[in-house]
Amino acid sequence: MTAPGEFPATTPIGSRVEAEGYVAMVCFKHGPPQLHGVELEWTVHHADDPQRRLDAAQLSNALGVHAPPTLVPGSPQLPLGRGSLVTVEPGGQVEISGQASDSIPRLIDDTTADAAQLTELLAAQGLVPGRHGLDAFRPPRRILTVPRYAAMERAFAQLGPHGPRMMCSSAGLQVCLDAGEADQTALRWRALHDFGPALVALFANSRNREGSDTGWASARTEATFGTCAPFTEPPPLDGDPAESWARTAMEAPVLCLRRGDSWDAPAGLTFGAWADGALDGTGLAGGAGAGDPLGDRPTYGDLEYHLSTLFPPVRPRGYLEVRYLDAQDGDGWITPTLLLSALMSDPAVTDQALAVAAPAAGRWFPAAREGLHDKPVLQAARDLVELATTNLSRTGVDQDLITETGERLHYIVDDTQRRRAS
């Protein structure tokens, strides 16, 4: 099979089978698990009134030369001081993402410095980053006007209220880990999913939405899972992960048809159907006409773009991107990052972690609703915390941070147990 990168982005795809093979090949890249990465996202609020609507112009002024072109057309989008790029989500959430690193201490230092710089940029315009995984004060409102988000918003709005909330009101912490060697990938893929319910509950902080209690410990998870089910929900874990993900990508709806001024896709069009010729000979309003390969069949560029519109709890992108954690207040992101890194630091540790996570595996919705008040989830969370804290030295961070992280993790679990007993 042709190696990734040998297909120009403009090359048409001949069939679903061809597209499926490409996805399986590029989304799980094998090699020693060495690199780590994080992406931090925040809602943005006025410091004097978190309920006030965010103004795109004020956010543009705050970000200056670091603003992405989606917010400021023609912006150079210069990286922050330690190399992180700033991006902006549809509702004005800001995100920073730096280069993956083989040193967790360096990753933490660089990300901490860039997060502090971003906070200073926002503060100069009277803005502050949010403290939760979901906007607790305002209804969802899109401030970016690019065709991608307009098409996605219209597609998701037809499915219910959660899509606009996910797009415009949610903020997450993403932890990125290598897929590992070929014989490790299935284990690492399953582990990151089986840990999910316990970790969702451990770090849930998005109970409130638009000034009201939702009844969910993580209403961000509720919104994300409900955006475009089943494609935004946890996947089945049977069989080969690459083949399973490739099938999912083919069966998922096309959200953006990048033709003309409007990128709205025909209702019900899946990528697999498009690759098999569902649009052959139709001609596309405002785009390429019948007989034009760009109008009839998707290209490899279209396929890469389609993959960027899929939002499962763990997304394979050559590496594994954990997407199920609520954004954390301040430097709180360091704790779940180290916990996950410790649990995935060695196959023997990961095997142990899978065993202790088993009581809560698959309990995503109870974890999102009840948090650590769900008994099996609390048991798994407590045992994962114990295992992780005994292996934090594997992450390479100094003893002070190991001690601080262990104290934070035990406080979360112990506080829940105290409240359950009272």
PLY file of the C-alpha trace (Angstrom):
ply
format ascii 1.0
element vertex 422
property float x
property float y
property float z
element edge 421
property int vertex1
property int vertex2
end_header
0.00 0.00 0.00
1.18 3.52 -0.75
2.78 5.26 2.20
1.10 8.29 3.82
1.94 11.52 2.12
2.29 10.06 -1.38
-1.22 11.15 -2.31
-1.53 14.83 -3.22
-4.41 16.51 -1.43
-6.16 17.11 -4.76
-6.08 13.44 -5.87
-9.64 12.05 -6.14
-10.50 8.94 -4.11
-11.88 6.12 -6.22
-13.95 4.18 -3.68
-14.89 3.70 -0.04
-12.46 0.77 0.16
-9.63 3.04 -0.93
-10.60 5.73 1.58
-11.01 3.21 4.38
-7.57 1.76 3.75
-6.00 5.20 3.84
-7.65 6.06 7.18
-6.52 2.80 8.78
-3.00 3.47 7.56
-2.52 7.08 8.64
-4.51 7.35 11.88
-2.50 4.78 13.86
1.25 5.26 13.39
3.41 2.72 15.14
6.64 3.22 17.01
8.03 3.41 20.55
5.72 5.45 22.81
7.93 8.45 23.52
6.09 11.69 22.80
3.57 13.57 24.90
1.48 16.60 24.09
-1.30 18.71 25.55
-3.82 21.15 24.15
-5.45 23.56 26.58
-8.77 25.20 25.83
-10.74 27.81 27.74
-13.97 29.71 27.40
-13.29 33.46 27.52
-15.15 35.95 29.72
-15.15 39.62 30.63
-13.37 39.95 33.96
-16.01 42.32 35.33
-19.04 40.34 34.14
-18.70 36.70 33.02
-22.28 36.76 31.71
-21.57 39.49 29.13
-21.34 38.38 25.50
-17.87 38.07 24.05
-17.01 40.49 21.27
-14.90 39.11 18.39
-13.14 42.44 17.90
-12.05 42.59 21.53
-10.72 39.03 21.36
-8.88 39.92 18.14
-7.27 42.91 19.83
-6.22 40.75 22.77
-4.56 38.07 20.65
-2.92 40.50 18.23
-0.36 38.82 15.96
-1.10 35.48 17.64
-4.71 35.43 16.40
-5.59 32.67 13.91
-6.80 33.55 10.40
-10.26 32.19 11.29
-10.61 35.17 13.63
-8.46 37.72 11.80
-8.13 36.99 8.07
-4.51 37.42 6.99
-3.14 37.17 10.52
0.42 35.80 10.69
-0.64 33.64 13.69
2.75 33.90 15.34
3.43 31.32 18.05
3.62 32.27 21.69
6.99 32.52 23.41
7.48 28.78 23.96
6.08 27.76 20.59
2.37 27.15 21.16
-0.05 28.22 18.46
-3.28 29.93 19.49
-6.49 28.85 17.84
-10.04 30.02 18.43
-13.13 27.85 18.54
-16.51 28.91 17.10
-17.82 30.55 20.28
-14.58 32.38 21.03
-12.93 29.71 23.16
-9.16 30.00 22.95
-6.82 27.04 22.69
-3.06 26.63 22.80
-1.19 23.67 21.37
2.56 23.23 21.30
4.88 20.68 19.80
4.88 17.17 21.26
7.86 16.48 23.48
9.78 13.45 24.67
10.27 15.26 28.00
7.23 15.68 30.21
8.94 18.25 32.46
9.82 20.35 29.41
6.28 19.98 28.07
4.88 21.23 31.38
7.31 24.15 31.58
6.67 25.29 28.02
2.91 24.95 28.23
2.77 26.71 31.59
4.75 29.65 30.20
2.56 29.93 27.09
-0.64 29.67 29.14
0.61 32.50 31.34
1.41 34.62 28.28
-2.06 34.02 26.84
-3.64 34.98 30.15
-1.69 38.24 30.11
-2.81 39.00 26.55
-6.45 38.48 27.53
-6.09 40.51 30.72
-4.88 43.53 28.76
-8.34 43.66 27.17
-10.24 42.97 30.38
-10.75 39.29 29.55
-10.09 36.14 31.57
-9.99 32.43 30.75
-12.89 30.36 32.08
-12.49 27.92 34.94
-14.78 25.13 33.75
-15.35 22.70 30.91
-18.57 24.44 29.89
-19.65 28.07 29.85
-21.59 28.35 33.10
-23.13 31.73 32.27
-24.01 32.33 28.62
-25.96 30.50 25.92
-23.97 29.22 22.94
-23.27 31.88 20.32
-20.97 31.52 17.33
-18.64 34.46 16.71
-16.50 32.95 13.94
-18.01 33.40 10.49
-15.94 30.95 8.43
-17.83 28.45 6.20
-16.62 25.43 8.22
-18.37 26.45 11.41
-21.48 27.75 9.69
-21.96 24.38 7.98
-21.22 22.41 11.15
-23.58 24.52 13.23
-26.44 24.03 10.80
-25.81 20.29 10.58
-25.60 19.82 14.36
-28.60 22.06 15.08
-30.80 19.63 13.16
-29.86 16.91 15.64
-30.67 18.81 18.86
-29.28 21.43 21.23
-26.01 19.74 22.14
-24.06 20.48 18.95
-24.12 24.27 19.37
-23.19 23.82 23.04
-20.22 21.64 22.15
-19.08 24.03 19.42
-19.58 27.35 21.17
-19.70 26.74 24.93
-17.38 23.84 25.76
-13.70 23.76 26.68
-11.58 20.66 27.07
-8.15 19.44 28.03
-6.59 17.18 25.43
-3.74 14.86 26.32
-1.86 13.35 23.38
0.08 10.08 23.55
1.79 7.86 21.00
-0.15 4.87 19.70
2.85 2.65 20.45
4.32 -0.31 18.63
1.99 -2.44 16.51
1.64 -5.05 19.24
0.83 -2.37 21.85
-1.70 -0.24 19.99
-4.83 -2.24 20.78
-3.92 -2.31 24.48
-3.23 1.44 24.60
-6.41 2.22 22.67
-8.53 0.12 25.04
-6.78 1.49 28.12
-7.47 5.12 27.25
-11.14 4.25 26.78
-11.47 2.05 29.87
-9.88 4.76 32.02
-12.34 7.28 30.58
-15.32 7.02 32.95
-13.15 7.26 36.06
-11.17 10.19 34.66
-14.29 12.00 33.44
-15.63 11.78 37.00
-12.32 12.70 38.68
-12.00 15.92 36.73
-15.64 16.83 36.08
-16.30 20.51 36.76
-19.01 21.55 34.28
-22.21 21.08 36.22
-23.68 24.52 35.46
-24.91 25.83 32.12
-26.42 29.24 31.37
-26.71 29.95 35.09
-28.53 26.73 35.99
-27.61 23.39 37.51
-27.82 20.72 34.78
-27.79 17.76 37.14
-24.69 16.42 35.34
-21.26 16.44 36.96
-19.84 16.97 33.46
-22.44 18.65 31.29
-19.65 19.13 28.78
-19.56 15.34 28.35
-23.34 15.31 27.98
-23.09 17.92 25.23
-20.18 16.25 23.45
-21.71 12.78 23.42
-25.05 14.20 22.29
-23.67 16.27 19.43
-23.79 13.64 16.69
-24.39 10.24 18.28
-23.14 7.57 17.86
-20.08 9.15 16.26
-19.37 11.41 19.24
-19.92 8.60 21.75
-17.41 5.98 22.89
-16.90 3.39 20.12
-17.10 -0.40 20.32
-13.69 -1.73 21.30
-13.83 -5.13 19.61
-11.46 -5.98 16.78
-8.58 -4.02 15.28
-8.71 -0.34 16.29
-7.49 0.94 12.92
-10.03 -1.04 10.93
-12.83 -0.10 13.34
-11.97 3.60 13.20
-11.74 3.53 9.41
-15.27 2.05 9.22
-16.55 4.69 11.63
-15.02 7.47 9.54
-16.72 6.12 6.43
-20.11 5.84 8.10
-19.98 9.28 9.71
-21.89 12.10 8.02
-20.07 14.63 5.90
-20.40 17.97 7.73
-18.47 20.20 5.35
-18.49 19.98 1.56
-15.78 22.47 0.68
-17.28 23.79 -2.54
-18.25 27.40 -3.17
-19.30 29.88 -0.51
-21.54 27.51 1.44
-20.05 24.27 2.70
-23.36 22.62 3.65
-23.37 18.92 2.71
-26.44 17.06 1.44
-28.41 15.61 4.35
-27.52 12.00 5.06
-24.35 11.96 2.95
-21.67 9.76 4.54
-18.06 9.88 3.49
-18.16 6.26 2.36
-21.12 6.96 0.10
-19.41 10.06 -1.30
-16.26 8.04 -2.03
-18.40 5.42 -3.79
-19.89 8.04 -6.10
-23.06 9.26 -4.38
-22.57 12.70 -5.93
-21.42 11.59 -9.38
-23.12 13.54 -12.12
-25.20 15.71 -9.83
-23.29 18.97 -10.12
-23.00 21.03 -6.96
-24.57 24.42 -6.57
-21.89 27.06 -6.31
-19.12 24.50 -6.82
-17.62 22.27 -9.46
-20.04 20.84 -11.98
-20.80 17.30 -13.06
-17.81 15.47 -14.46
-15.27 17.48 -12.47
-13.40 15.09 -10.11
-13.51 17.69 -7.34
-17.27 17.87 -7.70
-17.96 14.17 -8.11
-15.58 12.41 -5.74
-13.80 13.49 -2.56
-10.08 14.08 -2.61
-7.52 13.02 -0.04
-7.63 16.61 1.17
-11.38 16.23 1.68
-10.79 13.03 3.62
-8.25 14.65 5.92
-10.69 17.49 6.48
-13.54 15.06 7.21
-11.41 13.38 9.88
-10.96 16.77 11.55
-14.75 17.07 11.94
-15.07 13.84 13.97
-15.14 14.25 17.74
-14.97 10.89 19.58
-13.72 10.66 23.18
-10.35 9.44 21.91
-9.37 10.50 18.39
-6.58 8.74 16.48
-4.47 11.22 14.52
-1.35 9.13 14.06
-1.14 9.51 17.83
-4.00 9.11 20.34
-5.75 12.32 21.37
-7.67 12.01 24.65
-10.59 14.44 24.39
-12.89 13.48 27.28
-11.49 15.70 30.05
-13.10 18.96 31.16
-10.83 22.00 30.98
-9.24 22.60 34.38
-8.83 25.82 36.33
-5.38 27.40 36.34
-2.58 24.86 36.37
-5.04 22.06 37.19
-4.38 20.52 33.76
-1.03 19.24 35.00
-2.64 16.71 37.36
-4.66 14.69 34.79
-1.78 14.95 32.32
0.62 13.35 34.79
-1.95 10.77 35.89
-2.51 9.59 32.32
1.18 9.68 31.51
2.00 7.56 34.56
-0.69 5.00 33.79
0.55 4.69 30.20
4.26 4.81 31.06
4.91 1.07 30.85
2.93 -1.91 29.48
2.99 -3.63 32.87
1.56 -0.53 34.58
-1.06 -0.17 31.86
-2.06 -3.82 32.35
-2.52 -3.19 36.07
-4.48 -0.02 35.34
-6.82 -1.88 32.99
-7.57 -4.37 35.74
-8.43 -1.72 38.32
-10.40 0.35 35.80
-12.57 -2.63 34.87
-15.43 -1.96 37.37
-16.14 1.37 35.66
-15.25 0.49 32.07
-18.12 1.53 29.83
-19.89 3.55 32.56
-19.45 6.82 30.67
-22.94 8.17 31.22
-23.17 7.33 34.95
-19.73 8.93 35.36
-20.78 12.07 33.51
-24.06 12.36 35.43
-23.08 11.29 38.93
-19.35 11.86 38.90
-17.59 10.07 41.74
-20.93 9.46 43.44
-21.32 6.43 41.17
-19.91 3.63 43.30
-18.10 1.56 40.61
-16.65 4.74 39.12
-15.40 5.89 42.53
-13.79 2.49 43.15
-12.00 2.58 39.81
-10.95 6.20 40.27
-9.55 5.52 43.74
-7.56 2.51 42.52
-6.27 4.33 39.44
-5.13 7.22 41.64
-3.27 4.81 43.93
-1.57 3.12 40.98
-0.71 6.39 39.26
0.76 8.03 42.34
3.13 5.11 42.88
4.34 5.51 39.29
4.58 9.29 38.93
8.38 9.09 39.07
8.21 7.45 35.63
7.11 10.79 34.18
10.47 12.42 34.99
9.04 15.37 36.94
10.64 16.52 40.19
9.67 15.27 43.62
7.85 18.46 44.60
5.48 18.11 41.65
5.05 14.39 42.33
4.04 15.19 45.91
1.72 18.01 44.86
0.04 15.87 42.18
-0.49 12.99 44.58
-2.02 15.32 47.16
-4.37 16.82 44.59
-5.53 13.43 43.37
-6.08 12.03 46.84
-7.93 15.17 47.88
-10.43 14.73 45.03
-11.12 11.10 45.93
-11.08 11.59 49.71
-13.35 14.64 49.53
-15.92 12.63 47.58
-15.76 9.82 50.12
-16.22 12.30 52.98
-19.28 13.80 51.33
-20.74 10.37 50.65
-20.30 9.46 54.31
-21.85 12.67 55.64
0 1
1 2
2 3
3 4
4 5
5 6
6 7
7 8
8 9
9 10
10 11
11 12
12 13
13 14
14 15
15 16
16 17
17 18
18 19
19 20
20 21
21 22
22 23
23 24
24 25
25 26
26 27
27 28
28 29
29 30
30 31
31 32
32 33
33 34
34 35
35 36
36 37
37 38
38 39
39 40
40 41
41 42
42 43
43 44
44 45
45 46
46 47
47 48
48 49
49 50
50 51
51 52
52 53
53 54
54 55
55 56
56 57
57 58
58 59
59 60
60 61
61 62
62 63
63 64
64 65
65 66
66 67
67 68
68 69
69 70
70 71
71 72
72 73
73 74
74 75
75 76
76 77
77 78
78 79
79 80
80 81
81 82
82 83
83 84
84 85
85 86
86 87
87 88
88 89
89 90
90 91
91 92
92 93
93 94
94 95
95 96
96 97
97 98
98 99
99 100
100 101
101 102
102 103
103 104
104 105
105 106
106 107
107 108
108 109
109 110
110 111
111 112
112 113
113 114
114 115
115 116
116 117
117 118
118 119
119 120
120 121
121 122
122 123
123 124
124 125
125 126
126 127
127 128
128 129
129 130
130 131
131 132
132 133
133 134
134 135
135 136
136 137
137 138
138 139
139 140
140 141
141 142
142 143
143 144
144 145
145 146
146 147
147 148
148 149
149 150
150 151
151 152
152 153
153 154
154 155
155 156
156 157
157 158
158 159
159 160
160 161
161 162
162 163
163 164
164 165
165 166
166 167
167 168
168 169
169 170
170 171
171 172
172 173
173 174
174 175
175 176
176 177
177 178
178 179
179 180
180 181
181 182
182 183
183 184
184 185
185 186
186 187
187 188
188 189
189 190
190 191
191 192
192 193
193 194
194 195
195 196
196 197
197 198
198 199
199 200
200 201
201 202
202 203
203 204
204 205
205 206
206 207
207 208
208 209
209 210
210 211
211 212
212 213
213 214
214 215
215 216
216 217
217 218
218 219
219 220
220 221
221 222
222 223
223 224
224 225
225 226
226 227
227 228
228 229
229 230
230 231
231 232
232 233
233 234
234 235
235 236
236 237
237 238
238 239
239 240
240 241
241 242
242 243
243 244
244 245
245 246
246 247
247 248
248 249
249 250
250 251
251 252
252 253
253 254
254 255
255 256
256 257
257 258
258 259
259 260
260 261
261 262
262 263
263 264
264 265
265 266
266 267
267 268
268 269
269 270
270 271
271 272
272 273
273 274
274 275
275 276
276 277
277 278
278 279
279 280
280 281
281 282
282 283
283 284
284 285
285 286
286 287
287 288
288 289
289 290
290 291
291 292
292 293
293 294
294 295
295 296
296 297
297 298
298 299
299 300
300 301
301 302
302 303
303 304
304 305
305 306
306 307
307 308
308 309
309 310
310 311
311 312
312 313
313 314
314 315
315 316
316 317
317 318
318 319
319 320
320 321
321 322
322 323
323 324
324 325
325 326
326 327
327 328
328 329
329 330
330 331
331 332
332 333
333 334
334 335
335 336
336 337
337 338
338 339
339 340
340 341
341 342
342 343
343 344
344 345
345 346
346 347
347 348
348 349
349 350
350 351
351 352
352 353
353 354
354 355
355 356
356 357
357 358
358 359
359 360
360 361
361 362
362 363
363 364
364 365
365 366
366 367
367 368
368 369
369 370
370 371
371 372
372 373
373 374
374 375
375 376
376 377
377 378
378 379
379 380
380 381
381 382
382 383
383 384
384 385
385 386
386 387
387 388
388 389
389 390
390 391
391 392
392 393
393 394
394 395
395 396
396 397
397 398
398 399
399 400
400 401
401 402
402 403
403 404
404 405
405 406
406 407
407 408
408 409
409 410
410 411
411 412
412 413
413 414
414 415
415 416
416 417
417 418
418 419
419 420
420 421
